[in-house]
Amino acid sequence: MTRPVRRAWRPPDHLSIPGAGQARVRLVQGAEQAGEVAVGWNGAPAFARVAFGTATDYVTVPAGAGTFAIRPTIGAGATAPVELDEGGVYSIVVVQRDGGLDVQVATDATGTGAVPVGGIETGRGGAAPGGPAAALVVAPLLALAGVLGLLTARRRVARRGR
C-alpha cells in the first residue's frame, strides 16, 4: 500500500497591487543548512523564524533599491542588494550557493494598475466551426468524394465501350 505524499502548507498567492511606493514580497526558505532564517529589508524586520521548505504570507515593503539581510540560526548571514519596482509582487527565495546564503528574486506580478480577471483570450480553438479541425475533416472527405466520382466515371466509360 502506498502512502499519500504530505506536502508542506503553502499560503495562497496574493497578487493584488500594493499601494503607491510599495511592493509586496514573500519569503521562500530554500536553504536547508541555514535552519530557520530571519530576513530584514533595508534594516527593518520583514520575516522572522522562517523554517526550511516553507513560504510566508506576502508582506508590504517600501519599493526601490535596498538590501535583504539574511540572518540564519545556523551559520553566517548574508546580504543581497535588490531593486523592487513600485507595484511589484515578488517571491524572495533564500538559497545555498558556494557554501553561503544568497537570494533569488522571482517576479510574481508587476504593477500594471489592474489585476487580470478570468482566463486569457485564446481564439476560437481548433474544434470551433470553421477552425483548423473542421478543415482537417472536410478536406479528406472532399478528396475521397472526388476519387469515388472518378472511379464511377471510368466504369461508365468502360461499360459504354463494350
DSSP file (Angstrom, degrees, kcal/mol; ACC not computed):
  #  RESIDUE AA STRUCTURE BP1 BP2  ACC     N-H-->O    O-->H-N    N-H-->O    O-->H-N    TCO  KAPPA ALPHA  PHI   PSI    X-CA   Y-CA   Z-CA
    1    1 A M              0   0    0      0, 0.0     2,-0.3     0, 0.0     0, 0.0   0.000 360.0 360.0 360.0 131.8    0.0    0.0    0.0
    2    2 A T        -     0   0    0      1,-0.0     0, 0.0     0, 0.0     0, 0.0  -0.674 360.0-132.0 -92.2 146.6    1.4    3.4   -0.9
    3    3 A R        -     0   0    0     -2,-0.3     2,-0.1     1,-0.1     3,-0.0  -0.726  26.1-108.2 -93.6 143.4    1.2    6.3    1.4
    4    4 A P        -     0   0    0      0, 0.0     2,-0.4     0, 0.0    -1,-0.1  -0.421  37.8-108.6 -67.7 147.0    0.0    9.7    0.2
    5    5 A V        -     0   0    0     -2,-0.1     2,-0.5     1,-0.0     0, 0.0  -0.633  28.1-139.5 -77.8 127.5    2.7   12.3   -0.1
    6    6 A R        -     0   0    0     -2,-0.4     2,-0.4    -3,-0.0    -1,-0.0  -0.777  18.9-159.8 -88.5 128.1    2.4   15.0    2.6
    7    7 A R        -     0   0    0     -2,-0.5     2,-0.1     1,-0.0     3,-0.1  -0.844  22.5-107.0-109.7 145.3    3.1   18.5    1.2
    8    8 A A        -     0   0    0     -2,-0.4     2,-0.1     1,-0.1    45,-0.0  -0.418  43.3-101.9 -66.6 142.5    4.0   21.5    3.3
    9    9 A W        -     0   0    0     -2,-0.1    46,-0.5     1,-0.0    -1,-0.1  -0.431  39.6-165.4 -64.5 137.9    1.3   24.1    3.6
   10   10 A R        -     0   0    0     -2,-0.1    46,-0.1    44,-0.1     3,-0.1  -0.996  20.8-119.0-128.1 128.5    1.8   27.0    1.3
   11   11 A P        -     0   0    0      0, 0.0     3,-0.1     0, 0.0    45,-0.0  -0.290  40.9 -97.3 -62.6 151.4    0.0   30.3    1.6
   12   12 A P        -     0   0    0      0, 0.0     2,-0.1     0, 0.0     0, 0.0  -0.316  44.1 -94.4 -68.1 152.8   -2.2   31.2   -1.3
   13   13 A D        -     0   0    0     -3,-0.1     2,-0.4    44,-0.1    44,-0.0  -0.402  34.4-163.8 -64.5 143.4   -0.8   33.7   -3.9
   14   14 A H        +     0   0    0     -3,-0.1    -1,-0.1    -2,-0.1    10,-0.0  -0.810  19.5 163.3-132.8  89.3   -1.8   37.2   -3.2
   15   15 A L        +     0   0    0     -2,-0.4    -1,-0.1    93,-0.1    74,-0.1   0.178  24.1 132.5-100.8  17.6   -1.2   39.2   -6.4
   16   16 A S        -     0   0    0      1,-0.1    -2,-0.1    99,-0.1    93,-0.0  -0.347  68.4 -95.1 -66.9 153.5   -3.2   42.3   -5.7
   17   17 A I        -     0   0    0      1,-0.1    -1,-0.1     6,-0.0    71,-0.1  -0.513  38.4-132.3 -73.7 128.1   -1.4   45.6   -6.5
   18   18 A P        -     0   0    0      0, 0.0     3,-0.1     0, 0.0     4,-0.1  -0.283  35.2 -84.3 -72.5 167.3    0.2   47.2   -3.4
   19   19 A G    >   -     0   0    0      1,-0.2     3,-1.8     4,-0.1    68,-0.4   0.016  64.7 -59.2 -65.4 175.3   -0.2   50.8   -2.6
   20   20 A A  T 3  S+     0   0    0      1,-0.3    -1,-0.2    66,-0.1     3,-0.1  -0.311 125.3  11.0 -58.8 133.9    1.8   53.7   -4.1
   21   21 A G  T 3  S+     0   0    0      1,-0.3    42,-2.3    -3,-0.1     2,-0.3   0.591 111.1 108.8  74.5  11.2    5.5   53.5   -3.4
   22   22 A Q  E <   -A   62   0A   0     -3,-1.8    65,-3.3    40,-0.3     2,-0.3  -0.779  47.3-166.5-120.3 161.2    5.1   49.9   -2.1
   23   23 A A  E     -A   61   0A   0     38,-2.7    38,-2.8    -2,-0.3     2,-0.4  -0.931  19.2-131.8-135.3 160.5    6.0   46.4   -3.2
   24   24 A R  E     +Ab  60  89A   0     64,-2.6    66,-3.0    -2,-0.3     2,-0.3  -0.965  28.3 175.7-118.8 133.2    4.7   43.1   -1.9
   25   25 A V  E     -Ab  59  90A   0     34,-2.8    34,-3.1    -2,-0.4     2,-0.3  -0.948  14.8-168.3-134.2 153.7    7.1   40.2   -1.1
   26   26 A R  E     - b   0  91A   0     64,-1.4    66,-3.2    -2,-0.3     2,-0.5  -0.939  22.3-126.5-132.3 159.9    7.0   36.8    0.4
   27   27 A L  E     - b   0  92A   0     30,-0.4    29,-2.4    -2,-0.3     2,-0.5  -0.911  13.6-166.6-113.1 133.5    9.9   34.6    1.5
   28   28 A V  E     -Cb  55  93A   0     64,-3.0    66,-2.5    -2,-0.5     2,-0.9  -0.981  16.8-146.6-114.4 118.6   10.6   31.0    0.4
   29   29 A Q  E     + b   0  94A   0     25,-2.5    24,-3.1    -2,-0.5    25,-0.4  -0.757  34.3 155.1 -92.2 104.0   13.2   29.4    2.7
   30   30 A G        +     0   0    0     64,-1.9     2,-0.8    -2,-0.9    66,-0.4   0.157  40.9  98.7-114.3  16.5   15.2   27.0    0.4
   31   31 A A    >   -     0   0    0     64,-0.2     3,-1.5     1,-0.2     4,-0.4  -0.820  47.7-176.4-109.0  93.2   18.5   26.8    2.4
   32   32 A E  G >  S+     0   0    0     -2,-0.8     3,-1.2     1,-0.3    -1,-0.2   0.866  79.0  53.6 -58.6 -42.0   18.3   23.6    4.4
   33   33 A Q  G 3  S+     0   0    0      1,-0.2    -1,-0.3     2,-0.0    -2,-0.0   0.544  96.8  68.5 -75.1  -5.7   21.6   24.0    6.2
   34   34 A A  G <  S-     0   0    0     -3,-1.5    40,-1.9     1,-0.3    39,-1.0   0.630  86.5-153.1 -86.5 -13.3   20.7   27.5    7.5
   35   35 A G    <   -     0   0    0     -3,-1.2    -1,-0.3    -4,-0.4    -4,-0.2  -0.454  60.8  -6.9  69.9-151.8   17.9   26.4    9.9
   36   36 A E  S    S-     0   0    0     15,-0.1    37,-2.0    -2,-0.1     2,-0.4  -0.484  77.6-154.7 -72.5 147.6   15.3   29.0   10.5
   37   37 A V  E     -EF  50  72B   0     13,-1.9    13,-2.8    35,-0.2     2,-0.4  -0.924  13.6-155.6-124.9 151.3   16.0   32.4    9.0
   38   38 A A  E     - F   0  71B   0     33,-2.0    33,-3.2    -2,-0.4     2,-0.4  -0.964  17.4-162.6-116.8 141.3   15.0   35.9    9.7
   39   39 A V  E     -EF  47  70B   0      8,-2.4     8,-2.6    -2,-0.4     7,-2.3  -0.988   4.9-166.0-131.9 133.8   15.1   38.4    6.9
   40   40 A G  E     -EF  45  69B   0     29,-2.2    29,-2.2    -2,-0.4     2,-0.5  -0.840  12.6-143.7-114.3 155.0   15.1   42.2    7.0
   41   41 A W  E >  S-EF  44  68B   0      3,-2.8     3,-1.7    -2,-0.3    27,-0.2  -0.970  82.3 -22.2-120.1 114.2   14.5   44.8    4.3
   42   42 A N  T 3  S-     0   0    0     25,-2.6    -1,-0.1    -2,-0.5    26,-0.1   0.872 128.8 -48.2  53.9  42.4   16.6   48.0    4.5
   43   43 A G  T 3  S+     0   0    0     24,-0.4    -1,-0.3     1,-0.2    25,-0.1   0.290 117.6 107.4  86.8 -10.2   17.2   47.5    8.2
   44   44 A A  E <  S-E   41   0B   0     -3,-1.7    -3,-2.8     1,-0.0    -1,-0.2  -0.832  78.7-105.7-101.3 138.9   13.6   46.8    9.1
   45   45 A P  E     +E   40   0B   0      0, 0.0    -5,-0.3     0, 0.0     3,-0.1  -0.380  43.4 165.1 -61.0 135.6   12.4   43.3   10.1
   46   46 A A  E     +     0   0B   0     -7,-2.3     2,-0.3     1,-0.4    -6,-0.2   0.678  65.1  13.4-117.6 -41.7   10.4   41.7    7.3
   47   47 A F  E     -E   39   0B   0     -8,-2.6    -8,-2.4   -21,-0.1    -1,-0.4  -0.999  63.1-163.4-141.0 140.3   10.3   38.0    8.2
   48   48 A A  E     -     0   0B   0     -2,-0.3   -10,-0.2   -10,-0.2   -11,-0.1  -0.975  65.5  -4.5-127.0 140.1   11.1   36.1   11.4
   49   49 A R  E    S+     0   0B   0     -2,-0.4     2,-0.6     1,-0.2   -11,-0.2   0.907  70.1 176.6  51.1  59.8   11.8   32.4   12.1
   50   50 A V  E     -E   37   0B   0    -13,-2.8   -13,-1.9    -3,-0.1    -1,-0.2  -0.859  20.2-141.4 -97.7 118.0   11.1   31.0    8.6
   51   51 A A    >   -     0   0    0     -2,-0.6     3,-1.4   -15,-0.2   -22,-0.4  -0.369  28.8 -85.7 -79.4 156.0   11.7   27.3    8.5
   52   52 A F  T 3  S+     0   0    0      1,-0.2   -22,-0.2   -20,-0.2    -1,-0.1  -0.302 112.6  22.0 -57.2 138.9   13.3   25.4    5.6
   53   53 A G  T 3  S+     0   0    0    -24,-3.1     2,-0.3     1,-0.3    -1,-0.2   0.607 102.4 107.1  79.5  13.4   10.8   24.3    3.0
   54   54 A T    <   -     0   0    0     -3,-1.4   -25,-2.5   -25,-0.4     2,-0.4  -0.827  54.0-148.1-121.4 162.5    8.2   26.9    3.9
   55   55 A A  B     -C   28   0A   0    -46,-0.5   -27,-0.2    -2,-0.3     2,-0.1  -0.976  16.6-137.5-126.9 142.9    6.8   30.1    2.3
   56   56 A T        -     0   0    0    -29,-2.4     2,-0.1    -2,-0.4     3,-0.1  -0.341  28.0 -93.2 -88.6 172.1    5.5   33.0    4.2
   57   57 A D        -     0   0    0      1,-0.1   -30,-0.4    -2,-0.1     2,-0.2  -0.403  56.0 -88.5 -71.1 163.3    2.5   35.2    3.5
   58   58 A Y        -     0   0    0    -32,-0.1     2,-0.3    -2,-0.1   -32,-0.3  -0.523  43.9-166.5 -74.4 143.7    3.1   38.3    1.5
   59   59 A V  E     -A   25   0A   0    -34,-3.1   -34,-2.8    -2,-0.2     2,-0.5  -0.932  20.9-118.4-126.0 155.2    4.1   41.5    3.3
   60   60 A T  E     +A   24   0A   0     -2,-0.3   -36,-0.2   -36,-0.2   -38,-0.0  -0.807  36.5 172.0 -96.2 131.9    4.2   45.0    2.0
   61   61 A V  E     -A   23   0A   0    -38,-2.8   -38,-2.7    -2,-0.5     2,-0.1  -0.899  42.6 -83.6-131.8 160.7    7.6   46.8    2.0
   62   62 A P  E     -A   22   0A   0      0, 0.0   -40,-0.3     0, 0.0    22,-0.1  -0.460  49.7-126.2 -63.9 135.7    8.8   50.2    0.5
   63   63 A A        +     0   0    0    -42,-2.3     2,-0.2    -2,-0.1    22,-0.2  -0.314  62.7  62.4 -76.7 164.9    9.7   49.8   -3.1
   64   64 A G  E    S- G   0  84B   0     20,-3.2    20,-2.2   -42,-0.1     2,-0.2  -0.680  91.7 -22.5 119.0-170.3   13.0   50.8   -4.6
   65   65 A A  E    S+ G   0  83B   0     18,-0.2     2,-0.3    -2,-0.2    18,-0.2  -0.546  76.5 129.1 -76.0 139.3   16.6   49.8   -4.2
   66   66 A G  E     - G   0  82B   0     16,-2.5    16,-2.9    -2,-0.2     2,-0.4  -0.944  48.7 -97.1-169.6-171.2   17.5   48.1   -1.0
   67   67 A T  E     - G   0  81B   0     -2,-0.3   -25,-2.6    14,-0.3     2,-0.5  -0.990  14.8-146.4-132.7 132.2   19.1   45.2    0.7
   68   68 A F  E     -FG  41  80B   0     12,-2.7    12,-2.2    -2,-0.4     2,-0.6  -0.866  17.5-155.9 -91.0 127.7   17.8   42.0    2.1
   69   69 A A  E     -FG  40  79B   0    -29,-2.2   -29,-2.2    -2,-0.5     2,-0.5  -0.934   5.4-156.6-106.7 121.2   19.7   40.9    5.2
   70   70 A I  E     -FG  39  78B   0      8,-3.4     8,-1.7    -2,-0.6   -31,-0.2  -0.868  10.0-175.0-102.2 123.5   19.5   37.2    5.9
   71   71 A R  E     -F   38   0B   0    -33,-3.2   -33,-2.0    -2,-0.5     2,-0.1  -0.896   9.9-168.0-120.4 100.1   20.1   36.0    9.5
   72   72 A P  E     -F   37   0B   0      0, 0.0   -35,-0.2     0, 0.0   -37,-0.2  -0.439  28.3-133.1 -83.7 159.7   20.2   32.2    9.8
   73   73 A T  S    S+     0   0    0    -37,-2.0     2,-0.4   -39,-1.0   -38,-0.2   0.704  99.7  45.1 -79.8 -19.8   20.1   30.3   13.1
   74   74 A I  S    S-     0   0    0    -40,-1.9    -1,-0.2   -38,-0.3     2,-0.1  -0.989 113.7  -9.1-125.4 124.5   22.9   28.2   11.8
   75   75 A G  S    S-     0   0    0     -2,-0.4     2,-0.2    -3,-0.1    25,-0.1  -0.253  97.2 -29.7  90.5-176.3   26.0   29.6   10.0
   76   76 A A        -     0   0    0      1,-0.1    25,-0.2    -5,-0.1    -2,-0.1  -0.464  57.9-125.8 -81.9 148.7   26.9   33.1    8.7
   77   77 A G        -     0   0    0     -2,-0.2     2,-0.3    -6,-0.1    -6,-0.2  -0.168  23.0-157.6 -80.6 180.0   24.4   35.6    7.5
   78   78 A A  E     -G   70   0B   0     -8,-1.7    -8,-3.4    22,-0.1     2,-0.3  -0.973   9.1-139.0-154.1 162.9   24.4   37.4    4.2
   79   79 A T  E     -G   69   0B   0     -2,-0.3   -10,-0.2   -10,-0.2    24,-0.1  -0.946  11.9-167.0-126.4 152.1   23.1   40.5    2.4
   80   80 A A  E     -G   68   0B   0    -12,-2.2   -12,-2.7    -2,-0.3     2,-0.3  -0.940  16.5-138.3-142.2 116.6   21.7   40.8   -1.1
   81   81 A P  E     +G   67   0B   0      0, 0.0     2,-0.3     0, 0.0   -14,-0.3  -0.562  32.7 174.2 -73.5 137.1   21.1   44.1   -2.9
   82   82 A V  E     -G   66   0B   0    -16,-2.9   -16,-2.5    -2,-0.3     2,-0.5  -0.980  30.1-139.3-143.8 150.2   17.7   44.1   -4.8
   83   83 A E  E     -G   65   0B   0     -2,-0.3     2,-0.6   -18,-0.2   -18,-0.2  -0.969  18.8-167.4-112.2 117.5   15.6   46.5   -6.8
   84   84 A L  E     -G   64   0B   0    -20,-2.2   -20,-3.2    -2,-0.5     2,-0.1  -0.926  16.7-136.3-107.1 119.4   11.8   46.2   -6.0
   85   85 A D    >   -     0   0    0     -2,-0.6     3,-2.2   -22,-0.2     2,-0.1  -0.436  29.6 -97.8 -73.4 145.1    9.6   48.0   -8.5
   86   86 A E  T 3  S+     0   0    0      1,-0.3    25,-0.4    -2,-0.1   -63,-0.2  -0.425 112.6  16.0 -59.9 130.5    6.7   50.0   -7.2
   87   87 A G  T 3  S+     0   0    0    -65,-3.3    -1,-0.3   -68,-0.4    25,-0.2   0.428  98.1 135.5  83.6  -0.9    3.5   47.9   -7.5
   88   88 A G    <   -     0   0    0     -3,-2.2   -64,-2.6   -66,-0.3     2,-0.4  -0.447  44.8-150.1 -81.8 154.9    5.5   44.7   -8.0
   89   89 A V  E     -bD  24 109A   0     20,-2.8    19,-2.5   -66,-0.2    20,-1.9  -0.996  25.0-179.4-124.6 127.6    4.8   41.4   -6.3
   90   90 A Y  E     -bD  25 107A   0    -66,-3.0   -64,-1.4    -2,-0.4     2,-0.5  -0.906  30.7-143.8-133.4 151.8    7.8   39.2   -5.6
   91   91 A S  E     -bD  26 106A   0     15,-2.8    15,-2.8    -2,-0.3     2,-0.6  -0.983  20.9-156.1-109.6 123.3    8.9   35.8   -4.1
   92   92 A I  E     -bD  27 105A   0    -66,-3.2   -64,-3.0    -2,-0.5     2,-0.6  -0.893   9.8-161.9-101.0 118.9   12.3   36.1   -2.4
   93   93 A V  E     -bD  28 104A   0     11,-3.1    11,-2.6    -2,-0.6     2,-0.5  -0.903   8.6-148.8-109.6 120.2   14.0   32.7   -2.3
   94   94 A V  E     +bD  29 103A   0    -66,-2.5   -64,-1.9    -2,-0.6     2,-0.3  -0.768  29.5 173.8 -85.2 126.0   16.8   32.1    0.2
   95   95 A V  E     - D   0 102A   0      7,-2.5     7,-2.4    -2,-0.5     2,-0.5  -0.873  35.0-114.2-130.6 161.6   19.2   29.5   -1.3
   96   96 A Q  E     + D   0 101A   0    -66,-0.4     2,-0.4    -2,-0.3     5,-0.2  -0.853  39.9 170.4 -94.5 130.7   22.6   28.0   -0.5
   97   97 A R  E >   - D   0 100A   0      3,-2.9     3,-1.9    -2,-0.5    -2,-0.0  -0.961  61.7 -14.8-147.0 125.4   25.3   28.9   -3.0
   98   98 A D  T 3  S-     0   0    0     -2,-0.4     3,-0.1     1,-0.3    -1,-0.1   0.870 128.0 -50.0  52.4  43.6   29.1   28.3   -2.8
   99   99 A G  T 3  S+     0   0    0      1,-0.3    -1,-0.3     0, 0.0     2,-0.2   0.453 127.4  71.5  80.3   0.3   29.0   27.5    0.9
  100  100 A G  E <  S-D   97   0A   0     -3,-1.9    -3,-2.9   -25,-0.1     2,-0.3  -0.652  85.2 -85.2-132.2-170.2   27.0   30.6    1.8
  101  101 A L  E     +D   96   0A   0     -5,-0.2     2,-0.3    -2,-0.2    -5,-0.2  -0.744  40.6 170.8-102.8 150.3   23.5   32.0    1.6
  102  102 A D  E     -D   95   0A   0     -7,-2.4    -7,-2.5    -2,-0.3     2,-0.4  -0.924  25.6-122.6-148.0 170.9   22.1   34.0   -1.3
  103  103 A V  E     -D   94   0A   0     -2,-0.3     2,-0.4    -9,-0.2    -9,-0.2  -0.971  13.1-164.4-123.2 134.5   18.8   35.4   -2.5
  104  104 A Q  E     -D   93   0A   0    -11,-2.6   -11,-3.1    -2,-0.4     2,-0.6  -0.970  14.1-148.5-113.2 135.0   17.0   34.8   -5.8
  105  105 A V  E     -D   92   0A   0     -2,-0.4     2,-0.5   -13,-0.2   -13,-0.2  -0.910  11.3-170.6-108.6 123.3   14.2   37.2   -6.7
  106  106 A A  E     -D   91   0A   0    -15,-2.8   -15,-2.8    -2,-0.6     2,-0.7  -0.955  20.4-134.5-111.9 127.6   11.2   35.9   -8.7
  107  107 A T  E     +D   90   0A   0     -2,-0.5   -17,-0.2   -17,-0.2     3,-0.1  -0.721  24.0 177.5 -82.6 116.4    8.7   38.4  -10.1
  108  108 A D  E     -     0   0A   0    -19,-2.5     2,-0.3    -2,-0.7   -18,-0.2   0.824  69.1 -12.7 -85.9 -35.6    5.2   37.1   -9.4
  109  109 A A  E     -D   89   0A   0    -20,-1.9   -20,-2.8   -93,-0.0    -1,-0.4  -0.975  62.4-135.8-160.6 154.5    3.4   40.2  -10.9
  110  110 A T        -     0   0    0     -2,-0.3     2,-1.4   -22,-0.2   -22,-0.2  -0.834  38.4 -92.9-115.9 158.2    4.2   43.7  -12.0
  111  111 A G        +     0   0    0    -25,-0.4   -23,-0.1    -2,-0.3     4,-0.1  -0.515  55.7 153.1 -73.0  92.3    2.4   46.9  -11.3
  112  112 A T        -     0   0    0     -2,-1.4    -1,-0.2   -25,-0.2     3,-0.1   0.558  60.4-116.5 -94.2 -10.7    0.1   47.2  -14.3
  113  113 A G  S    S+     0   0    0    -26,-0.1     2,-0.3    -3,-0.1    -2,-0.1   0.245  93.7  60.4  91.6 -14.2   -2.6   49.2  -12.4
  114  114 A A  S    S-     0   0    0    -98,-0.0    -2,-0.2     0, 0.0    -1,-0.0  -0.984  76.2-133.8-148.1 135.0   -5.1   46.4  -12.9
  115  115 A V        -     0   0    0     -2,-0.3   -99,-0.1    -3,-0.1    -4,-0.0  -0.754  36.0-112.5 -86.6 130.7   -5.2   42.8  -11.8
  116  116 A P        -     0   0    0      0, 0.0     2,-0.4     0, 0.0    -1,-0.1  -0.289  30.2-155.5 -63.4 148.0   -6.3   40.5  -14.6
  117  117 A V        -     0   0    0      2,-0.1     0, 0.0     0, 0.0     0, 0.0  -0.980  49.6  -6.8-125.4 137.3   -9.7   38.7  -14.2
  118  118 A G  S    S-     0   0    0     -2,-0.4     2,-0.1     2,-0.0     0, 0.0  -0.125  98.2 -36.1  77.4-174.4  -10.7   35.5  -15.8
  119  119 A G        -     0   0    0      1,-0.1     2,-0.2    -3,-0.0    -2,-0.1  -0.294  66.1 -97.1 -80.8 166.9   -8.9   33.4  -18.4
  120  120 A I        -     0   0    0      1,-0.1     2,-0.5    -2,-0.1    -1,-0.1  -0.531  39.2-104.3 -82.8 152.2   -6.9   34.7  -21.3
  121  121 A E        +     0   0    0     -2,-0.2     3,-0.1     1,-0.1    -1,-0.1  -0.660  42.7 171.1 -77.3 121.0   -8.3   35.0  -24.8
  122  122 A T        -     0   0    0     -2,-0.5     3,-0.4     1,-0.4     2,-0.1   0.283  42.9-109.1-117.4   9.2   -7.0   32.1  -26.8
  123  123 A G        -     0   0    0      1,-0.2    -1,-0.4     2,-0.0     3,-0.1  -0.479  55.2 -47.6  94.5-168.5   -9.0   32.4  -30.0
  124  124 A R  S    S-     0   0    0     -2,-0.1    -1,-0.2     1,-0.1     4,-0.1   0.679  80.2-128.1 -81.7 -17.9  -11.8   30.2  -31.3
  125  125 A G    >   -     0   0    0     -3,-0.4     3,-0.9     1,-0.1     8,-0.1   0.041  25.3 -79.9  87.5 159.0   -9.9   26.9  -30.8
  126  126 A G  T 3  S+     0   0    0      1,-0.2     7,-2.2     5,-0.2     8,-0.5   0.747 126.1  48.9 -70.6 -25.4   -9.2   24.0  -33.1
  127  127 A A  T 3  S+     0   0    0      6,-0.2    -1,-0.2    -3,-0.1    -2,-0.1   0.428  84.0 114.2 -96.6   1.5  -12.6   22.4  -32.8
  128  128 A A  S X  S-     0   0    0     -3,-0.9     3,-2.8     1,-0.1     6,-0.4  -0.372  85.1 -84.5 -69.7 150.7  -14.7   25.6  -33.4
  129  129 A P  T 3  S+     0   0    0      0, 0.0    -1,-0.1     0, 0.0    -2,-0.1  -0.337 120.7  14.5 -55.1 129.8  -16.8   25.8  -36.6
  130  130 A G  T 3  S+     0   0    0      1,-0.2    -2,-0.1    -3,-0.1    -3,-0.1   0.446 103.0 126.4  82.5   0.0  -14.5   27.0  -39.4
  131  131 A G  S <> S-     0   0    0     -3,-2.8     4,-1.4    -7,-0.1     3,-0.4  -0.145  81.3 -85.8 -80.4-178.1  -11.4   26.3  -37.3
  132  132 A P  H  > S+     0   0    0      0, 0.0     4,-1.9     0, 0.0     5,-0.1   0.826 125.3  58.8 -60.5 -34.0   -8.4   24.1  -38.3
  133  133 A A  H  > S+     0   0    0     -7,-2.2     4,-1.3     1,-0.2     5,-0.2   0.896 103.1  52.7 -65.6 -38.2  -10.1   20.9  -37.1
  134  134 A A  H  > S+     0   0    0     -8,-0.5     4,-2.9    -3,-0.4     3,-0.4   0.915 109.1  49.3 -61.9 -42.4  -13.0   21.4  -39.5
  135  135 A A  H  X S+     0   0    0     -4,-1.4     4,-2.1     1,-0.2    -1,-0.2   0.871 107.2  55.3 -64.9 -36.4  -10.6   21.9  -42.4
  136  136 A L  H  < S+     0   0    0     -4,-1.9    -1,-0.2     1,-0.2    -2,-0.2   0.772 115.2  39.2 -68.7 -25.1   -8.8   18.7  -41.5
  137  137 A V  H  X S+     0   0    0     -4,-1.3     4,-1.3    -3,-0.4    -2,-0.2   0.874 117.5  46.6 -88.0 -43.9  -12.0   16.7  -41.6
  138  138 A V  H  X S+     0   0    0     -4,-2.9     4,-2.4     1,-0.2     5,-0.2   0.897 105.7  57.9 -70.0 -42.0  -13.6   18.4  -44.7
  139  139 A A  H  X S+     0   0    0     -4,-2.1     4,-2.2    -5,-0.2    -1,-0.2   0.922 108.1  44.7 -60.2 -48.1  -10.6   18.3  -47.0
  140  140 A P  H  > S+     0   0    0      0, 0.0     4,-2.5     0, 0.0    -1,-0.2   0.880 112.4  53.3 -64.6 -34.5  -10.0   14.5  -46.9
  141  141 A L  H  X S+     0   0    0     -4,-1.3     4,-2.3     2,-0.2    -2,-0.2   0.909 109.4  48.1 -65.4 -40.3  -13.8   13.9  -47.3
  142  142 A L  H  X S+     0   0    0     -4,-2.4     4,-2.1     2,-0.2    -1,-0.2   0.903 111.7  50.2 -64.5 -40.6  -13.8   16.1  -50.4
  143  143 A A  H  X S+     0   0    0     -4,-2.2     4,-2.2    -5,-0.2    -2,-0.2   0.914 110.6  49.4 -63.4 -43.0  -10.8   14.3  -51.8
  144  144 A L  H  X S+     0   0    0     -4,-2.5     4,-2.6     1,-0.2     5,-0.2   0.906 109.6  51.5 -63.1 -42.4  -12.4   10.9  -51.2
  145  145 A A  H  X S+     0   0    0     -4,-2.3     4,-2.2     1,-0.2    -1,-0.2   0.894 109.8  50.7 -61.8 -39.7  -15.6   12.1  -53.0
  146  146 A G  H  X S+     0   0    0     -4,-2.1     4,-2.1     2,-0.2    -2,-0.2   0.912 110.5  48.0 -64.3 -43.2  -13.5   13.2  -55.9
  147  147 A V  H  X S+     0   0    0     -4,-2.2     4,-2.3     2,-0.2    -2,-0.2   0.923 112.3  49.1 -64.1 -44.3  -11.7    9.8  -56.2
  148  148 A L  H  X S+     0   0    0     -4,-2.6     4,-2.2     1,-0.2    -1,-0.2   0.884 109.9  52.5 -62.9 -38.1  -15.1    7.9  -55.9
  149  149 A G  H  X S+     0   0    0     -4,-2.2     4,-2.2    -5,-0.2    -1,-0.2   0.909 109.5  48.6 -63.1 -42.5  -16.5   10.2  -58.7
  150  150 A L  H  X S+     0   0    0     -4,-2.1     4,-2.2     2,-0.2    -2,-0.2   0.907 111.0  50.1 -64.1 -42.4  -13.6    9.4  -61.0
  151  151 A L  H  X S+     0   0    0     -4,-2.3     4,-1.9     1,-0.2    -2,-0.2   0.907 111.0  49.1 -63.8 -41.1  -13.9    5.7  -60.4
  152  152 A T  H  X S+     0   0    0     -4,-2.2     4,-1.9     1,-0.2    -1,-0.2   0.908 110.9  50.3 -64.0 -42.1  -17.6    5.8  -61.2
  153  153 A A  H  X S+     0   0    0     -4,-2.2     4,-2.1     1,-0.2    -2,-0.2   0.884 108.9  52.1 -64.8 -38.6  -17.0    7.8  -64.4
  154  154 A R  H  X S+     0   0    0     -4,-2.2     4,-2.4     1,-0.2    -1,-0.2   0.892 108.6  50.7 -64.7 -39.6  -14.3    5.3  -65.5
  155  155 A R  H  X S+     0   0    0     -4,-1.9     4,-2.2     1,-0.2    -1,-0.2   0.895 109.4  50.8 -65.6 -38.7  -16.7    2.4  -65.0
  156  156 A R  H  X S+     0   0    0     -4,-1.9     4,-1.7     2,-0.2    -2,-0.2   0.917 111.7  46.9 -65.3 -41.7  -19.4    4.1  -67.0
  157  157 A V  H  X S+     0   0    0     -4,-2.1     4,-1.4     1,-0.2    -2,-0.2   0.902 111.6  51.8 -66.0 -40.3  -17.0    4.8  -69.9
  158  158 A A  H  < S+     0   0    0     -4,-2.4     4,-0.3     1,-0.2    -1,-0.2   0.886 108.9  50.1 -64.7 -38.6  -15.7    1.2  -69.8
  159  159 A R  H >< S+     0   0    0     -4,-2.2     3,-1.1     1,-0.2    -1,-0.2   0.856 108.4  53.2 -68.9 -34.9  -19.4   -0.2  -70.0
  160  160 A R  H 3< S+     0   0    0     -4,-1.7    -1,-0.2     1,-0.2    -2,-0.2   0.825 101.6  60.4 -68.4 -30.3  -20.1    2.0  -73.0
  161  161 A G  T 3<        0   0    0     -4,-1.4    -1,-0.2     1,-0.2    -2,-0.2   0.570 360.0 360.0 -75.5  -8.6  -17.1    0.7  -74.8
  162  162 A R    <         0   0    0     -3,-1.1    -1,-0.2    -4,-0.3    -2,-0.1   0.452 360.0 360.0 -82.6 360.0  -18.4   -3.0  -74.7
